[in-house]
Amino acid sequence: MAWFTLPVDGADVLGPFRTRYLRRSARLLLDWPEPLPPWLAHAWGGVREGLAALLARRPGDLYAALLLPQVGAPLHAGRLDLAVPAVLTELARRRALGEAVWWHGPVRQLPSPPAGVSWESPVERAGMLFHDGEVETSPGEIWAFTGPRRFHPLREGGWLAEVDNNPLASVEAHPDKAGNTLSLGEAPAEAWVASLDDARRLIRLACPALADEHRALLATVGPVGGPMELSLSASYKEAIGLVYLSLHPSPLKLAEALVHEVQHNKLNLLSWSDTVLVDAGRTLHHSPVRPDPRPLWGVLLAAHAFLPVVEMFRGLARERHPLTQTDTFASRLAEVLEVNHEAMETLRAHARPTEIGGRLLAGMDALEREQWGTRSD
């Protein structure tokens, strides 16, 4: 299989890069490189030593917290004020703190996907006391990880989220979109969960190893409206494990969007520890999937995302799934094959990969040539 593009059964290709990402996240958290305003420096100063000791004593608990996008997204977006309460929330839920920890900073939201709930306040609370198993949100008011469900578990792992603390959610790189404000649209959460589960069943049927990767990497799906005929999706380098999707009436289209965005997550994970292209952002090139010129990194993201989509389509065809017996299936497969070929031709002509990037591109090149050669089947 194409290294880092398509997984091999039983091989955890993502594992080493996930470990590097978590170690880098821990270093960023504990050795914050930027000057802090006095109030935040004071609040952080009272917490940092305890988290450093926890990393030495129980590293798995801190790494588990850092793996949640509700922690990683604000941390890597430069929002220590949001990241620390999120870390403390997960450590309190895991009963890993040992002794109570006082956070002096303001807090308005404490999301806890594993507990399925989120503490929220219309106004900022000045300071909170985190205990094992509960949070004292104000004197005498205890939140013990209960309340209305705000994170809905998905059958193949991860959650559908109704709340989001990603500071970059409103930052949009695509010219045809306006951010990623969470919205269930006209469908209840139960319909979203059922649709996502159906889409992921298609992925598992067609590409079991890819489904296993999704189970390991995909932590949160942020809904951005629907049902709608236009499929909208997004992901961020800073938010590993988080994807934004619109609800599409076709399970195949939803499965395609999931594959696409999790592939972006994989490349983003790789990019935290390794440079892939020497010239990733210096020049702009036509993109087969975007109306605006894109740097080579954007072209690489497109090809890396759509190559497994072809494999999913081919896997479903091998299984003679009813969804494959339509003209729309054949036309979409032909369209994606064209997109991949155009993107790979651009990369072949212009990309200057690093050593690890060369390995990635070699696998993508071989896979695309094989797919392109069988396009008339």
C-alpha positions in Angstrom: 0.0 0.0 0.0 1.0 3.6 -0.4 2.8 4.7 2.7 0.8 7.1 4.9 -1.9 7.3 2.3 -3.5 3.9 2.5 -3.0 1.8 5.7 -2.0 -1.8 5.8 -4.0 -4.2 8.0 -2.4 -4.5 11.4 0.2 -1.8 10.9 0.0 1.4 13.1 1.7 3.9 10.7 0.2 6.8 12.6 1.5 5.7 16.0 5.0 7.2 15.9 3.7 10.5 14.6 1.0 10.7 17.2 3.6 10.2 19.9 5.8 13.0 18.5 2.7 15.2 18.3 1.8 14.5 21.9 5.4 15.1 23.1 5.5 18.4 21.2 2.1 19.4 22.6 3.4 18.7 26.2 6.5 20.7 25.6 4.4 23.6 24.2 2.1 23.5 27.2 4.8 23.3 29.9 7.3 25.6 28.2 5.0 28.2 26.7 7.2 30.3 24.4 5.3 33.6 24.3 5.1 36.4 26.9 1.8 36.1 28.9 -0.3 39.0 30.2 0.2 39.4 34.0 -3.2 37.8 34.9 -2.5 34.7 32.7 1.1 34.4 33.9 -0.2 34.4 37.5 -2.9 31.8 36.7 -0.5 29.6 34.7 2.2 29.8 37.4 0.0 28.2 39.9 -0.7 25.2 37.6 2.4 24.5 35.6 4.4 22.8 38.2 1.7 20.4 39.0 1.2 19.4 35.4 4.9 19.0 34.9 4.9 16.6 37.9 1.9 14.8 36.5 3.8 14.3 33.2 6.6 12.6 35.1 4.3 10.6 37.3 1.4 9.7 35.0 2.3 10.7 31.5 -0.6 8.6 29.9 -3.2 10.8 31.6 -1.7 14.1 30.4 -1.2 12.7 26.9 -4.8 11.4 26.8 -6.0 14.9 27.6 -3.7 16.5 25.0 -5.0 14.1 22.4 -8.5 15.6 22.7 -9.0 18.3 20.1 -10.8 20.3 22.8 -7.4 20.6 24.3 -5.1 20.5 21.3 -7.0 23.0 19.2 -6.8 26.0 21.7 -3.3 25.0 22.7 -1.8 25.0 19.2 -3.9 28.1 18.3 -2.1 30.0 21.0 -4.9 30.2 23.5 -3.3 29.0 26.7 -6.3 30.5 28.6 -8.6 28.0 26.9 -6.3 25.1 26.8 -5.4 24.9 30.5 -9.0 24.7 31.8 -9.7 22.0 29.1 -6.7 20.0 30.3 -7.7 20.3 33.9 -11.3 19.3 33.0 -10.1 16.0 31.4 -7.6 15.3 34.2 -10.4 15.9 36.8 -12.7 13.5 34.9 -9.9 10.9 34.8 -9.3 11.4 38.5 -5.6 12.0 37.8 -5.0 15.3 39.7 -4.4 13.8 43.1 -5.0 17.1 44.9 -7.2 20.0 44.1 -5.9 22.5 41.5 -7.0 26.2 41.5 -7.2 28.0 38.2 -7.3 31.7 38.6 -8.3 32.6 35.1 -11.8 33.3 33.7 -13.8 30.4 32.3 -17.0 30.2 30.3 -17.0 26.6 29.0 -15.6 23.3 30.1 -16.2 20.7 27.4 -15.8 17.0 28.2 -16.4 14.7 25.2 -15.7 11.5 27.1 -18.3 12.4 29.7 -20.7 13.5 26.9 -21.3 16.9 28.6 -20.1 20.5 28.8 -20.3 23.0 31.6 -21.3 26.4 30.2 -22.0 29.8 31.6 -23.4 33.0 30.0 -20.8 35.0 31.8 -17.2 34.2 32.6 -16.5 32.8 36.0 -13.3 34.1 37.7 -11.5 31.0 38.9 -12.4 27.4 39.4 -11.2 24.6 41.7 -10.6 21.3 40.0 -10.9 18.1 42.0 -10.7 14.5 41.1 -14.2 13.7 39.7 -15.7 17.2 40.0 -15.1 20.9 39.4 -16.1 23.6 41.9 -17.3 26.2 39.4 -18.0 28.8 42.1 -18.1 28.5 45.9 -20.6 25.8 46.8 -21.5 25.0 43.2 -20.2 21.6 42.1 -20.2 20.2 38.6 -19.7 16.5 38.6 -19.7 15.9 34.8 -23.4 15.6 34.6 -26.0 17.5 32.5 -27.6 17.4 29.1 -25.7 15.4 26.5 -23.6 17.7 24.3 -21.3 15.1 22.8 -23.0 12.1 21.2 -20.9 8.9 20.8 -20.5 7.4 17.4 -20.4 3.6 16.8 -16.9 3.6 15.3 -15.5 5.9 17.9 -15.5 9.6 18.6 -18.3 12.0 19.2 -20.7 14.3 17.4 -20.2 17.7 19.1 -22.9 20.3 19.8 -20.3 22.6 21.4 -16.9 23.8 20.2 -14.0 25.6 21.7 -11.7 25.7 18.6 -10.6 29.3 18.4 -10.0 28.9 14.7 -13.5 27.6 13.7 -14.4 31.0 12.2 -11.1 31.2 10.2 -12.0 29.9 6.7 -9.5 29.3 3.9 -12.0 28.2 1.3 -13.5 31.1 -0.7 -16.9 29.5 -0.9 -17.4 29.0 2.9 -17.8 31.3 5.8 -16.4 29.5 8.8 -17.5 26.5 10.7 -20.1 27.6 13.3 -21.7 24.4 14.8 -25.2 23.8 13.7 -27.3 20.6 13.5 -29.5 22.4 10.9 -32.9 20.8 10.5 -31.9 17.4 11.7 -31.8 16.2 15.3 -28.6 14.9 16.8 -29.9 11.3 16.5 -30.2 11.7 12.7 -26.7 13.0 12.5 -25.3 10.0 14.5 -27.3 7.5 12.4 -26.0 9.1 9.2 -22.4 9.2 10.3 -22.6 5.6 11.5 -24.1 4.6 8.1 -21.3 6.4 6.3 -18.6 4.8 8.4 -20.1 1.4 7.8 -19.5 2.0 4.1 -15.9 2.8 4.8 -15.4 -0.3 6.9 -17.0 -2.5 4.2 -14.8 -1.0 1.5 -11.5 -0.4 3.3 -11.4 -2.0 6.8 -7.8 -0.8 7.5 -8.9 2.7 6.7 -11.8 2.4 9.1 -9.4 1.3 11.8 -7.4 4.4 11.2 -10.5 6.5 11.5 -11.3 4.8 14.8 -7.9 5.7 16.1 -7.7 9.3 14.8 -11.2 10.8 14.5 -12.2 12.1 17.8 -14.9 14.8 17.1 -17.2 15.6 14.3 -18.5 19.2 14.3 -21.8 19.6 12.5 -22.2 22.6 10.2 -25.7 22.3 9.0 -27.9 20.2 6.8 -29.3 18.2 5.3 -28.0 19.8 2.2 -27.1 18.8 -1.3 -23.8 20.7 -1.1 -21.2 18.9 1.0 -19.2 21.2 3.2 -16.2 20.1 5.2 -13.1 21.4 6.9 -10.2 20.6 9.2 -7.3 22.4 10.8 -3.7 21.6 11.4 -4.1 22.9 15.0 -7.1 20.6 15.7 -5.9 17.0 15.2 -8.8 14.7 15.5 -11.5 17.2 14.7 -13.4 17.5 11.4 -16.3 19.7 10.4 -19.0 18.3 8.1 -22.4 19.2 6.7 -25.1 16.5 6.8 -25.6 15.1 3.3 -28.5 12.9 2.3 -26.2 10.4 0.6 -24.3 8.1 2.9 -21.7 7.7 0.1 -21.1 11.5 -0.1 -20.8 11.7 3.7 -18.4 8.8 3.7 -16.3 10.6 1.0 -16.2 13.7 3.1 -15.1 11.8 6.2 -12.3 10.1 4.3 -11.3 13.4 2.8 -11.0 15.2 6.1 -9.4 12.4 8.1 -6.8 12.2 5.3 -6.1 15.9 6.0 -5.8 15.1 9.6 -3.2 12.5 8.8 -1.1 14.9 6.8 -1.5 17.6 9.4 -0.3 15.1 12.1 2.7 14.3 9.9 3.5 17.9 9.4 3.9 18.5 13.2 7.0 16.5 13.2 8.3 16.5 9.6 8.6 18.8 6.7 7.1 17.2 3.6 7.8 19.7 0.8 10.7 22.1 0.6 8.7 24.5 -1.5 5.3 23.9 0.1 4.1 27.5 0.0 6.4 29.5 -2.2 4.5 29.3 -5.5 0.8 29.1 -6.4 -0.6 26.5 -8.8 -4.0 25.6 -10.2 -5.9 23.2 -8.0 -8.3 20.7 -9.5 -10.7 21.0 -6.6 -10.5 24.7 -5.7 -11.4 27.9 -7.7 -8.5 29.8 -6.2 -4.7 29.1 -6.9 -3.2 27.0 -4.2 0.3 26.4 -2.9 1.8 23.0 -3.5 0.9 21.9 0.0 -2.8 22.5 -0.9 -2.4 20.4 -4.1 -0.8 17.7 -2.0 -3.6 17.8 0.5 -6.1 17.3 -2.3 -4.4 14.4 -3.9 -3.7 12.7 -0.6 -7.4 13.1 0.4 -8.9 11.8 -2.9 -6.7 8.8 -3.6 -8.3 6.8 -0.7 -11.7 8.0 -1.9 -11.0 6.1 -5.1 -10.1 3.0 -3.1 -13.3 3.3 -1.1 -15.3 3.4 -4.4 -13.4 0.4 -5.8 -13.9 -1.5 -2.5 -17.6 -0.9 -2.6 -17.7 -2.0 -6.3 -15.9 -5.3 -5.3 -18.6 -5.9 -2.7 -21.3 -5.1 -5.3 -22.9 -2.6 -2.9 -26.3 -1.3 -4.2 -24.9 2.2 -4.2 -22.5 1.3 -6.9 -25.2 0.3 -9.4 -26.0 3.9 -10.4 -24.8 6.4 -13.0 -23.9 8.9 -10.4 -21.5 6.4 -8.8 -19.6 5.8 -12.0 -19.5 9.5 -12.9 -18.2 10.5 -9.5 -15.5 7.9 -9.6 -14.5 9.1 -13.0 -14.4 12.7 -11.7 -12.2 11.8 -8.7 -9.8 9.9 -10.9 -9.4 13.0 -13.1 -8.9 15.2 -10.1 -6.2 12.9 -8.7 -4.4 12.7 -12.0 -4.4 16.4 -12.5 -3.2 17.0 -8.9 -0.4 14.4 -9.2 0.8 15.7 -12.5 1.2 19.1 -10.8 3.1 17.5 -8.0 5.3 15.4 -10.4 6.2 18.6 -12.3 6.8 21.0 -9.4 7.2 19.4 -6.0 10.5 19.3 -4.2 10.0 16.8 -1.4 12.1 16.2 1.7 13.3 12.6 2.4 10.1 11.7 4.1 8.1 13.6 1.6 9.8 11.7 -1.2 8.6 8.4 0.4 5.1 9.8 0.7 5.0 11.1 -2.9 6.5 7.8 -4.3 3.6 5.9 -2.7 1.0 8.3 -3.9 2.5 8.3 -7.4 2.4 4.5 -7.7 -1.1 4.3 -6.4 -2.4 7.0 -8.7 -0.8 5.5 -11.7 -2.4 2.1 -10.9 -5.8 3.7 -10.3 -5.5 5.8 -13.5 -4.6 2.7 -15.5 -7.8 0.9 -14.5 -10.2 3.8 -15.0 -12.2 2.2 -17.8 -13.0 -0.9 -15.8 
